[in-house]
Amino acid sequence: MQRIEHHASLGGKQEVWQHASRSTGTDMKVGVYLPPKALAGEKCPVLYWLSGLTCTEQNFITKAGAQQFAAEHNLIVVATDTSPRGEGVPNDDAYDLGQGAGFYLNATQAPWAQHFRMEDYVVDELPALIEQHFPATQARGIFGHSMGGHGALTLALRHPGRYRSASAFSPIVAPSITPWGRKAFTAYLGPDEAAWKAHDAVQLIASAKEQLPLLVDQGEADEFLAEQLKPELLVAQCNQVGYPLTLRMQPGYDHSYYFIASFIGDHMAHHARALG
């Protein structure tokens, strides 16, 4: 791993690292915030952030204001890119497919399958690197926004025991039936819609093997609410099977990082309680 940025922040350090990924076959960049106790060599829990469509690691580390709360709770916060990137990596002219739109799954279809293995990267490779190179415990939480909210929910549900906490801002909860999800799943996973259900939070809730209390914030003024996000479907499924969910509909808030920054402290506290 090579450190390419480092900035003092609230008694800790915000860094950006680059490394060659065996999962994606590309170089990957990752933001790492080290709180004061980590800088002093004390091991700290790790909270993984997954961003939404078009984002890199920079959006979260520069706009969310998470460093204040990471320092307060002594959490290492790791923000990855949203897909593999670079020359030779497949792409699409649209913003919602290809580079910047990995959907946190392992693609099975050409030309995406060689590089688009973001599930392996986020769940296995990246934690191993973080726990090797930083003073990190194996207590992990995961959260994200929009496409990253989808990723946080589905990866937590698909990998019981891997995370102790999960939350999301404006997640795509039912990608199997929404335009963003259907487009990405057709490209990455093929036309068999049965395969899509394994990456759909609403579908996964029904057969979940563990219950991590979920915190979800959703802006009522979100321009994507009705067509792409559909939080009411997550509520209905959780109610049906008794899965613990706190959904907060926030009046006046949209899909932007202004929304995330307004409630990031609540999410960090939610994870801190679970991560100890």
Salt bridges, closest charged atoms under 4 A:
GLU5 OE1 - HIS7 NE2 2.99
GLU15 OE2 - ARG3 NH1 2.96
GLU72 OE2 - HIS73 NE2 3.98
ASP81 OD2 - ARG85 NE 2.72
ASP96 OD1 - LYS183 NZ 2.73
GLU119 OE2 - ARG158 NE 2.81
GLU119 OE2 - HIS159 NE2 2.66
ASP120 OD2 - ARG117 NH2 3.17
ASP124 OD1 - ARG162 NH2 3.33
GLU131 OE2 - ARG140 NE 2.77
GLU193 OE2 - ARG182 NH2 2.95
ASP217 OD2 - ARG248 NH2 2.86
ASP217 OD2 - HIS267 NE2 2.74
ASP222 OD2 - HIS255 ND1 2.58
ASP266 OD2 - ARG248 NH2 2.81
